[in-house]
């Protein structure tokens, strides 16, 4: 008899659990970020939003996104802008220099709430070069030709520019290498405790390289650290580099960005292409 009653209880319990309704989520549709800065969102590449509801992390989402949320009533939404670190799709992360978007929202199960987040650079962000100078839209721009070929040089031109004017580099079979360096930046954080990032737009039909140069402040013993090799990009692209580890490795006083464009030799020893073009724009170093 006891076994019968226990079995009957278990059956009723299972039926009762099956009859319980699943909680109905509310939905939050998140639009891409607007940006209160020079160039707006069009000068950025914010791909993701990292979502917190009442300080609880719900996940990182490619924007735009519609997210189910098990909540009913008033909540606080906080969304952090995210980018692809070093241009790698597999390494999404928060971009520390853009502010989060925080707002109260009233959620209702089964209902969709639209969210238009906005962001801007943190007031504590430091740009060693002014944004106008990094965009090449002022006259006092200092770039240095570093290759041994006096016939090659960069130009700053509106032709084919991303916006306003851009740096243009060209190589061909007669002049197969061009190298340029930016002016020095002093005392970038190099302990790892404060991050240093590089933002940059580029367009290219040939491989080119980014290096970081450093010296001890005396103008001698310049050290070089390779950072990245850019594959051809038919359209303008934006990339965000975390330079922190490179600065920790170099441990110098002054630093320059160094760009190198070279016609690549094929298997027969002749160049794989007869000419190559690289455009650079909106070069920004930023740190706290």
N, C-alpha and C positions, 0 to 999 in steps of 0.2 A: 504493500500500500504506500509506504514511504517513497519507493522508487517511482511509483505511478504519479504521485503528487509532485515529486521533483521534476519528472519529465514534463508534466503538464505546465509547471512554472516556467521551464526553459522554453517551451513552445510559445507560451504567451509573451515571454520576454522578447523572443526573436521577432514575433509578429509586431509587438509594440515598437521595437527599434526600426523595423522596416517602414512603419507608418509615420515615423518622425520625418518631417520635412527638412531637406537640406537648407542651411541658411542661404538666403539670396544676397549676392553681393551688390554693392553699388559699383558704378563704373566711372573712372576718371580718364577723360581723353586729354592727353598732353600734347600741345602743339610745340614745334621747334622754338627755341629761345629767340627773343629779340635781344639786341645788344645796343646799349647806350654808350657808344664809342665811335671814333672816327671810322667811317666805312660801314657801321652797323653790322648786322648779321652776315651781310655779303662778304665782309672781310674776315670772317671767322669760319671755322669748320667744327661747330659743336654738334657732334653726332648723337650724343647720349644724354640721358638725364638719370641721376641717381636719386631715388625717391625715398623719402621718409614721411611716415604718417604718425603724428604724435610721438616723434623722436624714435620710432621703430623703423628700422631699415627694411624696405620691401623689395629692393633690387634695383639693378641698372637696366634701363630700357632704351632701345634705339628709337629716336624720335622721328616722326610723331608716333604715339603709342596710345592704346586704350588698355587700361589696367583695372582688373577687378579688385575691389577692396571690401573686406568683411568689416564694415563699419556702418553705423547709423547715427546721424546727427552731426553735431559740430566737431570738427577735427582741425588740426593744424598740419598743413602740407608744407614740406620743404623739399626743394628740388635743386640739386647741384649740377652745374654744367660739366659734361664729360667730353673728352677728346680721345683720339687714338694716339697714344704716346709713341713718339718716334715714327708715326705713320703706319704702325702695324695694327691690322684689324684685330688681332688676337690680344692686344694689350690696351683695352679701354680703361680709362681711369679719370678721376676727378681732375679738373684743371684748377690748380690752387689759386690762381690770380684773378679768376672771375667769381663774383659774389653769387651765393645761393639765392634762390627765390623762395620766399616764405609768405604764406597767406592762410587765413582761416577759410574753411570751406564747410558747407553743410551738405552731407551725403545722405542719400535715400536709397534703400535697397531697390534694385531693379531700374534705377534712374541713372542717367549719364550726366556728368558735370564736365564742362569744358574748361580747360586751364591754359592760359596764354602766359607762360613764364617769361620774365625779363631778367637781364643781368647787365653788369658793368664791371670794369676792372676795379679791384680793391683799391681803396684810398691809400693803402700801405704798399702797393706795388711800386717798384722802382724800375724806371727805364733808363739805362745808362746813355742811350741815344734818344733824343726826342722822337716822338712818333713821326713828325714831319720830316726829320732828317732820314729816318729809316725808310720812309716812303719815297725819298728822292725828289721831294717837291720843294726843296729849298736850295739855295746856291752853295752854301758852305758845307759841302759833302766831301769827306776825305776818304778816297780809296787809293790803293797803291798797286801799281803794276809790279808783279814779282817774277815774271818769267824773263829769260835771257834774250827774247826776241823783241827788239825795239820796234818792229813793224806791227806788233799786236798790242792792242789796248782795249779797254772797256770803253763803252760810250753810255751816256745817260740820255734816253730818248723817249719821246711820246709814241713813236712808231711801234705798234704791237704791244704797248704797255698794258699792264693790268689796270692801272688807274693813274692818270697824270703822266708820270715818267717812270721808267724802269731801267735797270742796268742791263745792258745787252753785251754778250760775249759771243765771239764767232771764231771758229777754227776752220782751216781748210788744208789741203795737201801741202801748200807752200808754207803754211804757218800752223803746225799741227798741235801746238800747246799754247794755252793761255792760263795765267795764274794771277789772281788778284787777292789782296788782303784788305780788311777793313782797318780803320784807325784803332789804336789801342784803347782798351778799357781797363781801368785800374781797380784792383782790390775787389774782384768778384768773390762772393762767399765760396770757400773751398774746403770747409770742414765736413760738409754733408748735412749739417744741421739746418741750413737754409737752401732750398732748391733754387736752381737757375735754369731757365728754359729759354729756348730760341723759337720764335715764330717766324715763318717765312712763306711767301708765295713764290712759285717757280713754274716755268714752262720750258720744255727742252725737247729736242729731237736727237739728243746724244747723251751718253752717260757723262755725269760729272761728279766731282767729289767735294765733300765738305771736310775740312780739317780744323782743329783748334790749335793755335800757336800760343806759346807762353814764354815770357822771359822774366828774369829776376829783378827787373827794374833798372838794370844798368845798361840795357840795350844790347847785351851780348848773350851768348849761350841760349839761343832761342830753341825751345823744344817744340815738337810737333806731335799731335795725337790725331789719328784718323777717326772720323766720326760717322760718316755715312756716304754711300754711293747712291746717287739718284738714277733710277731708270727713266727712260724717255716718257714724257707726259705730253700728249698732244694738246691738252687744254690746261689752263692755269689750275694749279693745285695749291692747297695750303697744308703745311706740315708743322707739327709742334714737337720739338726735341727737348728731352730732359738732359741737360748738359752736366748735371750735378756730379755724376761719377767721373766724368772726364776731367773736371776741375780738381776733384779730390786726387786723381791720379797725377796730374801735372804739378800741382802745388807751386804755382808761380805768382808773381805780383801783377804783371800786365798780360792781357790776352788780346788776341785778334782772331777773327774768323777768316778762314783762308779757303778760296774756291779754285779748283783746278779742272780744266776741260782739256781732254786729249782725244785725238783721233785714235781709235783702237786698231791695232794691227790684226789682220786676219791670219788664217793658217798659212797663207803663202808669204806673209810678211808685209803685204801691202795693206793700207787702211781699209776697214770694212765699209766706210762711207767716205765720200770726198769732201764733205763739209759738215759742220755741226753748229747749232745755235742754242744758246741758253739765255733765258730772261730771268731776272731776280727782282723782287719787289717786297716792300713792307717787311724789312728785316728788323725784328725787335728782340733785343735781349730783355729779360724781365726777371726780377727776383725780389725778395722781401729784405 
